[in-house]
């Protein structure tokens, strides 16, 4: 046994990879415990498909992390293979050299992360360095590849990742975030260029960047994790496992096609979902939660779904993912939803406007705050920060949906509850609507429900939308903070000749006591202070 190999593979306390800070909310380091959970899931699936065989005792299996950051996946895979191959390759140094040169491969996403990954894997930033635990590499990179690439600009955007040229066309020496794995038209050719020959990987595993850094942040940035998933599938590994934000399940800018294809793909055999991302990444806030999946190329079938909501674990349940057009995360909610959908009533979505209903952006300021409308003016409802304000605006400034100005309507807040939930797990979902009188409009802060027949009807609908029942149905299609038109799809329109209460609605749809308890454990009552 060599001193080098012994040093790298012995237990370390504390683990340095539990101590490093994340680069950003988009490029998140995977905690070792979570990486090992994913590897356990992979090993179980491998054994199920190979008559109980031990994945870590197979010297022919090739692994790729195409988005290496801290190198945690590569390191933990190497550690498991080192134990699993003891009998076949008794000499430790020979065993380690075989694993590192023939079985474990990575692609760094930046210069910095490639150095981190090499140090985690080889105990040296150079694979052929004096302190490297590998002894047979003749190059510094080893099997962790990185070279800076450039974006391919078309009309001011990268044709591969959608990055803005204005934000990301940076000077020499600055990181471009042109990730090698997705900046290519032919991923198989790219992999052959990086690692030589017709390289076929059995397992691809990693935690890709979630959206393009430097795009402004928040909902203005387009996700890119779906691009990594698609590329990995194109390589046709036996197994694919990745950590991605859970927003894809019901929303996400530009993710409709990805969601439909993902839900219809019967090779997704395991889906583990954490509603609160802090359960996995304690120092990072990721609206909508986080999940990982296991894709099994050769064994399509139902998906084993596990849902973590704070201290409650729901499942595993065997489910068909494409039962609805979005994924309902909590299996317990599906039975309730079926009762509502089976009534085949008009969806409230049909009464709701699209985004920016009157063409006035959230930051629109060309109005008189706290002023009463005068001749040729109308009332404007807006927000300053988190404060609701009213003012007056010239009628002729409204160029969109003018038919909604002089009718009764509701202004529905777009910003709902999006913060990482408290440990109680009880959510507000959205704020109370405002009643819009004839002669009024709003900024992008709100959607509009209307036209409505009268103030009384508006009051009854406003009361209905504040029931736990209605907000529960909205929550099933609400992946993060904002509440858009499509999220009202499962809320049924009621006869507005009465004021509806939760008790009335539970009775109408046959909601059982246990289901009522579930709804009320998830949705808190709305009070006067909930603005």
C-alpha positions as CSV (number, residue, x, y, z in Angstrom):
1,X,0.0,0.0,0.0
2,X,1.4,3.4,-0.9
3,X,1.3,6.3,1.4
4,X,-0.4,8.5,-1.2
5,X,-3.3,6.1,-1.8
6,X,-3.7,5.5,1.9
7,X,-3.8,9.3,2.6
8,X,-6.5,10.0,0.1
9,X,-8.9,7.2,1.0
10,X,-8.9,7.2,4.7
11,X,-11.7,8.8,6.6
12,X,-11.5,12.6,7.1
13,X,-13.2,14.6,9.8
14,X,-14.4,17.2,9.2
15,X,-15.1,16.6,5.5
16,X,-13.8,19.7,3.7
17,X,-16.7,19.5,1.2
18,X,-19.2,20.2,3.9
19,X,-17.4,23.4,4.7
20,X,-17.1,25.3,1.4
21,X,-19.5,28.0,0.4
22,X,-21.7,27.9,-2.7
23,X,-20.6,29.9,-5.7
24,X,-24.2,31.2,-6.2
25,X,-27.8,30.0,-5.9
26,X,-27.5,28.8,-9.5
27,X,-24.3,26.8,-9.1
28,X,-24.8,24.9,-5.8
29,X,-22.3,22.5,-4.3
30,X,-23.9,19.1,-3.4
31,X,-23.5,18.1,0.2
32,X,-21.7,14.7,0.6
33,X,-24.6,13.2,2.5
34,X,-27.0,14.1,-0.4
35,X,-24.6,12.8,-3.0
36,X,-24.5,9.5,-1.2
37,X,-28.2,9.3,-1.0
38,X,-28.3,9.6,-4.8
39,X,-25.6,7.0,-5.1
40,X,-27.5,4.6,-2.8
41,X,-30.6,5.0,-5.0
42,X,-28.4,4.3,-8.1
43,X,-26.9,1.2,-6.5
44,X,-30.3,-0.2,-5.5
45,X,-31.5,0.2,-9.1
46,X,-28.4,-1.4,-10.5
47,X,-28.8,-4.4,-8.2
48,X,-32.5,-4.8,-9.2
49,X,-31.6,-4.9,-12.9
50,X,-28.5,-7.1,-12.5
51,X,-29.7,-10.0,-10.3
52,X,-28.5,-8.4,-7.1
53,X,-25.0,-7.5,-8.4
54,X,-22.9,-4.9,-6.6
55,X,-22.4,-1.9,-8.8
56,X,-19.2,-1.0,-6.9
57,X,-17.7,-4.4,-7.6
58,X,-17.8,-4.0,-11.4
59,X,-14.5,-2.8,-12.9
60,X,-16.0,-2.1,-16.3
61,X,-18.7,0.5,-15.4
62,X,-17.9,4.1,-16.5
63,X,-19.2,7.1,-14.6
64,X,-19.4,10.7,-15.8
65,X,-20.2,13.9,-13.9
66,X,-20.7,16.4,-16.7
67,X,-21.1,19.3,-14.4
68,X,-18.3,18.8,-11.8
69,X,-18.0,21.5,-9.2
70,X,-16.7,20.3,-5.8
71,X,-16.0,16.8,-7.2
72,X,-18.1,15.2,-4.5
73,X,-19.8,12.7,-6.9
74,X,-16.5,11.7,-8.4
75,X,-14.9,11.4,-5.0
76,X,-17.6,9.3,-3.4
77,X,-17.9,7.0,-6.5
78,X,-14.1,6.4,-6.3
79,X,-14.3,5.6,-2.6
80,X,-17.1,3.1,-3.2
81,X,-15.3,1.4,-6.1
82,X,-12.1,1.3,-4.0
83,X,-13.9,-0.8,-1.4
84,X,-16.0,-2.8,-3.9
85,X,-13.0,-3.9,-6.1
86,X,-10.8,-5.2,-3.3
87,X,-11.1,-8.8,-4.1
88,X,-10.7,-8.4,-7.8
89,X,-7.7,-6.0,-7.5
90,X,-6.0,-6.6,-4.2
91,X,-3.2,-4.1,-4.7
92,X,-4.5,-0.7,-3.6
93,X,-2.4,1.5,-5.9
94,X,-3.2,-0.6,-8.9
95,X,-6.9,-0.5,-8.0
96,X,-6.9,3.2,-7.5
97,X,-5.1,3.8,-10.8
98,X,-7.6,1.6,-12.6
99,X,-10.6,3.4,-11.2
100,X,-9.2,6.9,-11.8
101,X,-8.1,6.2,-15.4
102,X,-10.7,3.8,-16.6
103,X,-13.9,4.4,-14.7
104,X,-14.3,7.9,-13.3
105,X,-14.7,11.0,-15.6
106,X,-15.7,14.6,-15.1
107,X,-16.3,17.9,-17.0
108,X,-15.6,21.0,-14.9
109,X,-18.1,23.9,-15.4
110,X,-15.5,26.6,-14.6
111,X,-11.8,26.8,-14.2
112,X,-12.2,27.1,-10.4
113,X,-14.5,24.1,-10.1
114,X,-12.3,21.9,-12.3
115,X,-9.5,22.6,-9.8
116,X,-11.7,21.8,-6.9
117,X,-12.9,18.6,-8.5
118,X,-9.4,17.5,-9.3
119,X,-8.2,18.2,-5.7
120,X,-11.2,16.3,-4.3
121,X,-10.6,13.3,-6.7
122,X,-6.8,13.2,-7.0
123,X,-5.8,15.0,-3.8
124,X,-3.9,17.4,-6.1
125,X,-4.9,20.1,-8.5
126,X,-2.7,18.3,-11.0
127,X,-3.6,14.7,-11.8
128,X,0.1,13.9,-12.5
129,X,1.4,15.9,-9.6
130,X,3.7,14.7,-6.8
131,X,0.8,14.5,-4.3
132,X,-1.7,12.9,-6.7
133,X,-3.0,9.5,-5.6
134,X,-3.0,8.5,-9.3
135,X,0.4,7.4,-10.6
136,X,-0.3,6.7,-14.3
137,X,-1.6,10.0,-15.8
138,X,0.7,11.8,-18.2
139,X,-1.2,15.1,-18.1
140,X,-2.3,17.6,-15.5
141,X,-6.1,17.3,-16.1
142,X,-6.4,13.6,-15.7
143,X,-10.0,12.6,-16.5
144,X,-11.5,15.9,-15.3
145,X,-11.7,18.1,-18.4
146,X,-12.0,21.8,-18.6
147,X,-11.2,24.4,-21.3
148,X,-12.8,27.8,-21.5
149,X,-15.3,28.0,-24.4
150,X,-17.1,30.9,-26.0
151,X,-20.8,31.4,-26.5
152,X,-22.3,31.3,-30.1
153,X,-24.1,34.6,-30.4
154,X,-27.2,34.9,-32.6
155,X,-29.2,38.1,-32.4
156,X,-27.7,39.0,-29.0
157,X,-28.3,35.5,-27.5
158,X,-26.3,32.3,-27.3
159,X,-27.9,29.8,-29.5
160,X,-27.1,27.0,-27.1
161,X,-27.9,28.4,-23.6
162,X,-29.8,31.6,-24.3
163,X,-27.3,33.8,-22.4
164,X,-27.4,37.5,-23.1
165,X,-24.4,38.8,-25.1
166,X,-24.6,42.1,-23.3
167,X,-24.2,40.3,-19.9
168,X,-21.9,37.4,-20.8
169,X,-19.6,38.6,-23.7
170,X,-16.8,39.2,-21.2
171,X,-13.1,40.0,-21.5
172,X,-10.3,37.6,-21.6
173,X,-9.6,35.9,-18.3
174,X,-13.2,36.2,-17.0
175,X,-15.4,33.2,-16.8
176,X,-17.9,33.0,-19.7
177,X,-20.1,30.2,-18.3
178,X,-20.2,28.6,-21.7
179,X,-20.7,25.1,-20.4
180,X,-19.0,22.5,-22.6
181,X,-21.7,19.9,-22.1
182,X,-24.5,22.0,-23.6
183,X,-22.6,24.2,-26.1
184,X,-22.5,21.7,-28.9
185,X,-24.8,20.3,-31.7
186,X,-23.5,16.8,-31.2
187,X,-22.9,15.7,-27.6
188,X,-21.5,12.3,-28.6
189,X,-18.9,13.9,-30.8
190,X,-18.1,16.3,-28.0
191,X,-17.5,13.5,-25.5
192,X,-15.3,11.6,-28.0
193,X,-13.3,14.8,-28.4
194,X,-12.8,15.2,-24.7
195,X,-12.1,11.7,-23.6
196,X,-11.1,9.9,-26.9
197,X,-12.7,7.2,-28.9
198,X,-16.3,6.0,-28.8
199,X,-16.7,6.7,-25.1
200,X,-19.9,5.1,-23.7
201,X,-20.8,5.9,-20.1
202,X,-22.9,3.6,-18.0
203,X,-23.8,6.2,-15.4
204,X,-24.2,10.0,-15.7
205,X,-24.7,11.8,-12.4
206,X,-24.4,15.4,-11.3
207,X,-25.9,18.7,-10.1
208,X,-26.1,21.1,-13.1
209,X,-26.2,24.9,-13.0
210,X,-29.8,25.9,-12.6
211,X,-29.9,29.1,-14.7
212,X,-27.5,31.4,-16.5
213,X,-25.6,33.6,-14.1
214,X,-25.5,37.3,-14.8
215,X,-29.0,37.4,-16.3
216,X,-30.5,39.6,-13.7
217,X,-31.7,37.0,-11.3
218,X,-35.1,35.7,-10.3
219,X,-37.9,35.0,-12.8
220,X,-36.1,37.0,-15.5
221,X,-33.5,34.4,-15.9
222,X,-34.3,31.3,-18.1
223,X,-33.5,27.9,-16.6
224,X,-30.8,25.8,-18.2
225,X,-30.8,22.7,-16.1
226,X,-33.2,21.1,-18.6
227,X,-30.6,21.5,-21.3
228,X,-28.2,19.3,-19.3
229,X,-30.8,16.7,-18.7
230,X,-31.6,16.5,-22.4
231,X,-28.0,16.3,-23.4
232,X,-27.3,13.5,-20.9
233,X,-30.2,11.5,-22.2
234,X,-28.8,11.9,-25.7
235,X,-25.7,10.0,-24.5
236,X,-27.9,7.0,-23.7
237,X,-26.3,5.9,-20.4
238,X,-27.8,3.0,-18.6
239,X,-28.6,5.3,-15.7
240,X,-28.9,9.1,-15.4
241,X,-29.4,10.9,-12.1
242,X,-29.4,14.7,-11.6
243,X,-30.4,17.2,-9.0
244,X,-32.7,19.9,-10.4
245,X,-35.0,22.6,-9.0
246,X,-38.6,21.3,-8.6
247,X,-40.1,24.3,-10.4
248,X,-40.3,22.3,-13.6
249,X,-43.1,20.3,-12.2
250,X,-45.7,23.0,-12.6
251,X,-44.0,26.1,-14.0
252,X,-40.7,27.6,-15.0
253,X,-40.0,30.0,-17.9
254,X,-39.8,28.0,-21.2
255,X,-40.2,24.6,-19.5
256,X,-43.5,23.5,-21.0
257,X,-42.1,21.2,-23.6
258,X,-39.5,19.8,-21.2
259,X,-42.2,19.1,-18.5
260,X,-44.4,17.3,-21.0
261,X,-41.6,15.1,-22.3
262,X,-40.2,14.4,-18.8
263,X,-43.6,13.4,-17.4
264,X,-44.3,11.2,-20.4
265,X,-40.9,9.4,-20.1
266,X,-41.5,6.1,-18.4
267,X,-37.7,5.7,-17.9
268,X,-38.0,8.1,-15.0
269,X,-38.1,5.4,-12.3
270,X,-37.4,7.3,-9.2
271,X,-38.3,10.9,-8.2
272,X,-37.4,12.2,-4.8
273,X,-38.8,15.7,-4.1
274,X,-38.0,18.2,-1.3
275,X,-40.5,21.0,-1.0
276,X,-38.1,23.0,1.1
277,X,-34.7,23.2,-0.6
278,X,-33.1,24.0,2.7
279,X,-33.6,20.4,3.8
280,X,-30.9,19.6,1.2
281,X,-29.0,22.9,0.8
282,X,-29.2,24.6,4.2
283,X,-27.6,27.8,3.1
284,X,-29.4,28.3,-0.2
285,X,-32.9,29.5,-0.9
286,X,-34.4,27.9,-4.0
287,X,-38.0,28.8,-4.5
288,X,-40.2,25.8,-5.2
289,X,-37.8,23.2,-3.7
290,X,-35.4,20.7,-5.1
291,X,-35.5,17.2,-6.4
292,X,-33.5,14.4,-7.9
293,X,-34.5,11.7,-10.4
294,X,-33.2,8.4,-11.6
295,X,-33.6,7.6,-15.3
296,X,-33.3,3.9,-16.2
297,X,-32.7,3.4,-20.0
298,X,-33.6,-0.3,-20.2
299,X,-36.4,-0.6,-17.7
300,X,-39.4,1.7,-18.4
301,X,-42.3,1.5,-15.9
302,X,-44.1,3.4,-13.1
303,X,-42.1,5.9,-11.1
304,X,-41.3,5.5,-7.4
305,X,-42.1,8.9,-5.9
306,X,-41.1,10.2,-2.5
307,X,-42.2,13.7,-1.3
308,X,-40.6,15.4,1.6
309,X,-42.6,18.2,3.2
310,X,-40.7,19.5,6.2
311,X,-40.7,16.7,8.7
312,X,-43.2,14.5,6.8
313,X,-42.2,12.0,4.2
314,X,-45.0,10.9,1.8
315,X,-44.3,7.6,-0.1
316,X,-42.7,5.9,-1.7
317,X,-45.7,5.6,-4.1
318,X,-45.7,4.0,-7.5
319,X,-47.1,6.6,-9.8
320,X,-47.7,7.5,-13.4
321,X,-46.1,10.9,-13.8
322,X,-48.3,12.3,-16.7
323,X,-51.6,11.8,-15.0
324,X,-52.1,15.6,-15.3
325,X,-50.5,18.3,-17.4
326,X,-48.4,19.3,-14.3
327,X,-47.0,17.1,-11.6
328,X,-49.0,17.0,-8.3
329,X,-46.2,16.6,-5.8
330,X,-48.1,15.2,-2.9
331,X,-49.9,11.9,-3.7
332,X,-52.4,12.5,-0.9
333,X,-53.7,15.6,-2.8
334,X,-54.4,13.5,-6.0
335,X,-57.5,11.9,-4.6
336,X,-58.9,15.3,-3.6
337,X,-58.1,16.7,-7.0
338,X,-59.9,13.8,-8.8
339,X,-63.1,14.6,-6.8
340,X,-63.0,18.2,-8.0
341,X,-62.0,17.6,-11.6
342,X,-64.6,14.9,-12.1
343,X,-67.4,17.6,-11.6
344,X,-66.3,19.0,-15.0
345,X,-67.0,22.6,-14.0
346,X,-65.8,25.8,-15.7
347,X,-62.3,26.6,-14.6
348,X,-61.8,29.9,-12.9
349,X,-58.8,30.4,-15.1
350,X,-61.2,31.4,-17.9
351,X,-62.1,34.5,-15.9
352,X,-58.5,35.6,-15.3
353,X,-56.4,37.9,-17.5
354,X,-52.9,37.2,-18.6
355,X,-49.8,38.9,-17.2
356,X,-49.7,42.7,-17.2
357,X,-53.4,43.0,-17.8
358,X,-53.5,46.7,-18.6
359,X,-50.0,46.9,-20.2
360,X,-48.5,48.7,-17.1
361,X,-45.3,47.2,-15.7
362,X,-44.8,46.6,-12.0
363,X,-42.4,49.6,-11.9
364,X,-44.8,51.9,-13.7
365,X,-44.7,55.3,-12.0
366,X,-46.4,57.8,-14.3
367,X,-49.4,58.3,-12.0
368,X,-50.5,60.5,-9.1
369,X,-50.1,58.5,-5.9
370,X,-52.8,58.9,-3.3
371,X,-54.8,61.2,-5.6
372,X,-58.5,60.8,-6.4
373,X,-59.3,60.5,-10.1
374,X,-60.4,63.7,-11.9
375,X,-62.1,64.1,-15.3
376,X,-60.6,61.7,-17.9
377,X,-58.7,59.9,-15.1
378,X,-59.3,56.5,-13.5
379,X,-58.2,54.8,-10.3
380,X,-54.9,52.9,-10.4
381,X,-54.0,50.1,-8.0
382,X,-50.3,49.4,-7.7
383,X,-47.5,48.4,-5.3
384,X,-44.6,50.3,-3.9
385,X,-42.3,47.5,-2.7
386,X,-44.6,45.4,-0.6
387,X,-47.1,48.2,0.1
388,X,-50.3,48.4,-1.7
389,X,-51.0,51.9,-3.0
390,X,-53.7,53.7,-5.0
391,X,-53.6,56.7,-7.3
392,X,-54.9,58.3,-10.4
393,X,-53.9,57.9,-14.0
394,X,-55.1,59.4,-17.3
395,X,-57.5,57.0,-19.0
396,X,-55.8,57.3,-22.3
397,X,-52.6,55.7,-20.9
398,X,-54.5,52.4,-20.9
399,X,-54.0,50.7,-24.2
400,X,-54.7,47.1,-23.3
401,X,-58.0,45.4,-22.0
402,X,-59.8,48.7,-22.0
403,X,-63.1,46.7,-21.8
404,X,-62.2,45.8,-18.2
405,X,-61.9,49.4,-17.0
406,X,-65.6,50.3,-16.6
407,X,-66.8,47.1,-15.0
408,X,-66.6,45.4,-11.6
409,X,-63.6,43.1,-11.3
410,X,-61.1,41.6,-8.9
411,X,-57.4,42.4,-8.7
412,X,-55.6,39.2,-7.9
413,X,-52.1,39.6,-6.4
414,X,-49.4,38.0,-8.5
415,X,-46.9,37.7,-5.7
416,X,-48.0,35.0,-3.3
417,X,-46.2,33.1,-0.6
418,X,-42.8,32.2,-2.0
419,X,-40.5,32.2,1.0
420,X,-39.0,29.0,2.3
421,X,-41.9,27.7,4.5
422,X,-41.7,27.7,8.3
423,X,-41.4,24.4,10.0
424,X,-45.2,24.4,10.6
425,X,-45.5,23.8,6.8
426,X,-48.7,25.9,6.6
427,X,-48.9,28.2,3.6
428,X,-50.9,31.3,2.6
429,X,-50.5,30.6,-1.1
430,X,-51.6,34.1,-2.2
431,X,-52.8,37.4,-0.8
432,X,-56.4,38.5,-0.6
433,X,-57.8,40.0,-3.8
434,X,-58.9,43.6,-4.1
435,X,-62.3,44.6,-5.5
436,X,-61.9,46.8,-8.5
437,X,-64.7,49.3,-9.1
438,X,-65.8,50.6,-12.5
439,X,-63.3,53.2,-13.6
440,X,-60.2,51.4,-12.3
441,X,-57.1,49.6,-13.6
442,X,-53.9,48.1,-12.1
443,X,-50.2,47.5,-12.8
444,X,-48.5,44.2,-13.4
445,X,-48.6,43.6,-9.7
446,X,-52.1,42.1,-10.2
447,X,-54.0,39.9,-12.6
448,X,-57.7,40.8,-13.3
449,X,-60.7,38.5,-12.9
450,X,-63.7,39.8,-14.8
451,X,-65.9,41.3,-16.0
452,X,-68.2,40.7,-13.1
453,X,-71.9,41.6,-12.8
454,X,-71.9,43.5,-9.6
455,X,-70.1,44.5,-6.5
456,X,-71.9,41.8,-4.6
457,X,-70.7,39.2,-7.1
458,X,-67.2,40.5,-6.7
459,X,-67.4,40.3,-2.9
460,X,-68.6,36.7,-3.1
461,X,-65.8,35.6,-5.5
462,X,-63.2,37.4,-3.3
463,X,-64.5,35.5,-0.3
464,X,-64.4,32.2,-2.3
465,X,-60.8,32.8,-3.3
466,X,-59.8,33.2,0.3
467,X,-61.1,29.8,1.3
468,X,-58.6,27.2,2.2
469,X,-60.2,24.9,-0.4
470,X,-59.6,27.3,-3.3
471,X,-56.1,28.2,-2.2
472,X,-55.2,24.5,-1.9
473,X,-56.2,23.9,-5.5
474,X,-54.1,26.9,-6.6
475,X,-51.1,25.6,-4.6
476,X,-51.1,22.3,-6.6
477,X,-50.1,24.2,-9.7
478,X,-47.9,26.9,-8.0
479,X,-44.2,25.9,-8.0
480,X,-42.8,29.1,-6.5
481,X,-43.8,32.6,-5.4
482,X,-45.8,34.0,-8.3
483,X,-49.4,33.1,-9.1
484,X,-50.2,33.3,-12.8
485,X,-53.4,32.6,-14.7
486,X,-52.8,28.9,-15.3
487,X,-52.6,28.3,-11.6
488,X,-56.4,28.9,-11.3
489,X,-57.0,26.0,-13.7
490,X,-58.2,23.6,-11.1
491,X,-60.3,26.1,-9.2
492,X,-63.9,25.6,-10.3
493,X,-66.3,28.5,-11.0
494,X,-69.2,28.4,-8.5
495,X,-72.8,29.8,-8.7
496,X,-72.3,33.2,-7.3
497,X,-75.8,33.4,-5.8
498,X,-74.3,32.7,-2.4
499,X,-71.2,33.2,-0.3
500,X,-69.2,30.0,-0.2
501,X,-67.4,28.7,2.9
502,X,-64.9,25.9,3.3
503,X,-67.6,23.7,5.0
504,X,-69.9,24.2,1.9
505,X,-67.1,23.3,-0.5
506,X,-66.0,20.2,1.5
507,X,-69.6,19.0,1.5
508,X,-70.2,19.8,-2.2
509,X,-67.1,17.8,-3.4
510,X,-67.3,15.0,-0.8
511,X,-64.0,15.8,0.9
512,X,-63.5,13.3,3.7
513,X,-62.4,14.2,7.2
514,X,-58.9,13.0,6.6
515,X,-58.7,15.0,3.4
516,X,-60.0,18.1,5.2
517,X,-57.3,17.6,7.8
518,X,-54.7,17.5,5.0
519,X,-55.9,20.7,3.4
520,X,-56.0,22.5,6.7
521,X,-52.5,21.2,7.6
522,X,-51.2,22.8,4.4
523,X,-53.2,26.0,4.0
524,X,-53.6,28.5,6.8
525,X,-56.7,30.6,7.3
526,X,-56.6,34.1,5.8
527,X,-57.0,37.0,8.2
528,X,-57.4,40.7,8.0
529,X,-53.6,41.2,8.2
530,X,-52.8,39.1,5.2
531,X,-52.1,41.8,2.6
